[in-house]
Amino acid sequence: MKSHPFYPSLLTLNRKNEGLKVLDLGCCFGADLRKLIIDGFSGENLTGLDISADFIQLGQELFKDEETSGLKFVVADILSDEWPEKVAGLQFDVIYLGSFLHLFDRPQQETILRRVSQLLKENGVLFGKNLGSGGVESTVDLKVGQVFLCTPDLFAKNLSSLGFGDIDVVAVPKEQLEDFQGGDPVGLDHPFLIYTAVKNGNPESQRNEPIAKTESSHPWPSPHHASSSIN
Ligand SMILES: C[S@@+](CC[C@H](N)C(=O)[O-])C[C@H]1O[C@@H](n2cnc3c(N)ncnc32)[C@H](O)[C@@H]1O
């Protein structure tokens, strides 16, 4: 999360808006949430959600902060029928999807984005990153099963059809990512989609483009729209 171009704006937003509520969806151990606390967030305003209770518990054992962090955790499967009751009453200003969408096929990704949108407040910001395609969209076999790799263009269209605006999505070659650690589970050469979008943001404002591997200028989306959307 900390390497995402929206991250500095998120910290600024938190300084300006006491009580900014953030959800890390697919939080795993919750390391990104602990980093947000180090960077000035109050744990009470942060929620981690994961399908795995074990991951959440392992995080609490690892960080030894269950009594002190204030963090909230929800165990839920975003694709399950029980989802509405698991998240009943929850609303967030910002939702992060880190290395999450690329675990799913196309219909599942559409369901997830719709459910994410329902959890966001008006003008709330969605930001995230996941494997995608710089060329044509495709379904590929990864260890987790058949997954859909979306292009920036199609991803922006999907977000737009859900009512998002101020959409910034680019495909960035993995080796340009600050936290890229080499290789991926199946050795496939796919870029990451890196994006921000604002619920009910400006539908006219949209940038979605693949970035050439040789491009040396700063390739990531400018988060200026998203950072000015929450008052
Ligand atoms: C690849 S990890 C990403 C962890 C972290 N967000 C990151 O950026 O490193 C994906 C996480 O999504 C969780 N997950 C997978 N399917 C899920 C589902 N249907 N609902 C909620 N969480 C799910 C997994 O348990 C795992 O912790």
PDBQT file of the ligand as one rigid body, heavy atoms in Angstrom, charges set to zero:
ROOT
HETATM    1  C1  LIG A 301      -2.627 -11.905  -2.307  1.00  0.00    +0.000 C 
HETATM    2  S1  LIG A 301      -3.294 -11.523  -0.723  1.00  0.00    +0.000 S 
HETATM    3  C2  LIG A 301      -3.067  -9.768  -0.657  1.00  0.00    +0.000 C 
HETATM    4  C3  LIG A 301      -2.706  -9.289   0.712  1.00  0.00    +0.000 C 
HETATM    5  C4  LIG A 301      -2.465  -7.793   0.840  1.00  0.00    +0.000 C 
HETATM    6  N1  LIG A 301      -3.668  -7.023   0.514  1.00  0.00    +0.000 N 
HETATM    7  C5  LIG A 301      -1.317  -7.339  -0.009  1.00  0.00    +0.000 C 
HETATM    8  O1  LIG A 301      -1.454  -6.357  -0.746  1.00  0.00    +0.000 OA
HETATM    9  O2  LIG A 301      -0.219  -7.911   0.098  1.00  0.00    +0.000 OA
HETATM   10  C6  LIG A 301      -5.047 -11.699  -0.984  1.00  0.00    +0.000 C 
HETATM   11  C7  LIG A 301      -5.837 -11.742   0.315  1.00  0.00    +0.000 C 
HETATM   12  O3  LIG A 301      -7.229 -11.797  -0.039  1.00  0.00    +0.000 OA
HETATM   13  C8  LIG A 301      -7.877 -12.713   0.816  1.00  0.00    +0.000 C 
HETATM   14  N2  LIG A 301      -9.068 -13.223   0.109  1.00  0.00    +0.000 N 
HETATM   15  C9  LIG A 301      -9.087 -14.118  -0.905  1.00  0.00    +0.000 A 
HETATM   16  N3  LIG A 301     -10.349 -14.341  -1.329  1.00  0.00    +0.000 NA
HETATM   17  C10 LIG A 301     -11.148 -13.568  -0.559  1.00  0.00    +0.000 A 
HETATM   18  C11 LIG A 301     -12.555 -13.363  -0.510  1.00  0.00    +0.000 A 
HETATM   19  N4  LIG A 301     -13.379 -14.037  -1.338  1.00  0.00    +0.000 N 
HETATM   20  N5  LIG A 301     -13.071 -12.480   0.380  1.00  0.00    +0.000 NA
HETATM   21  C12 LIG A 301     -12.231 -11.809   1.230  1.00  0.00    +0.000 A 
HETATM   22  N6  LIG A 301     -10.876 -11.982   1.240  1.00  0.00    +0.000 NA
HETATM   23  C13 LIG A 301     -10.348 -12.846   0.362  1.00  0.00    +0.000 A 
HETATM   24  C14 LIG A 301      -6.840 -13.785   1.084  1.00  0.00    +0.000 C 
HETATM   25  O4  LIG A 301      -7.122 -14.531   2.254  1.00  0.00    +0.000 OA
HETATM   26  C15 LIG A 301      -5.554 -12.946   1.171  1.00  0.00    +0.000 C 
HETATM   27  O5  LIG A 301      -5.270 -12.562   2.484  1.00  0.00    +0.000 OA
ENDROOT
TORSDOF 0
